[in-house]
Amino acid sequence: MIIKMQLGKLTLTDNPESFIPEQMLLNSIRGLPIQVSHALHVYKLPLHHKDPFDRLIISQSQIEKMPVITSDPLFKEYDLKIIWE
């Protein structure tokens, strides 16, 4: 989210240091640590998406069988559940 904000692709209503933790708490969202298995699974993904951070998120979603919150249309190319398009 910080990277997207810095690139001008995302606007937050408050400073990210307070907004993100507050929203995570309000919406019962937990952070997901990056595991070696997540990084290794990236190797198996087709190259529909070129962004390494997004590819890692896709990998985590597939391994953990968790949905992704994104509006990025390239995520639809992968076998995963998307919340918010």
C-alpha positions, 0 to 999 in steps of 0.5 A, a space after each residue: 500500500 505504501 508503494 502504491 501510495 508513493 506512486 500516486 496509485 492509491 490515496 489514503 485518508 490519513 497518514 499510513 502509519 496510523 491509517 493502515 493499522 487502524 483499518 486492519 484492526 477495524 476490519 479484523 485483518 492480520 498481517 501474513 509473514 512471508 515464508 520460504 514456501 511463498 517465495 519458492 512458489 513464485 517460481 511456479 507462477 505463469 508470468 502474467 504479472 511482472 511485479 515481484 511484490 504482486 507475484 509474492 502476494 499471489 503466491 501467498 494467496 494460493 499457498 494459504 488459500 486466502 483471498 486477495 484484496 486488489 483492483 489489479 486486473 492482472 490478478 484475475 489471470 491466476 487461480 485465486 479468489 479476489 475481493 474488491 475489483 
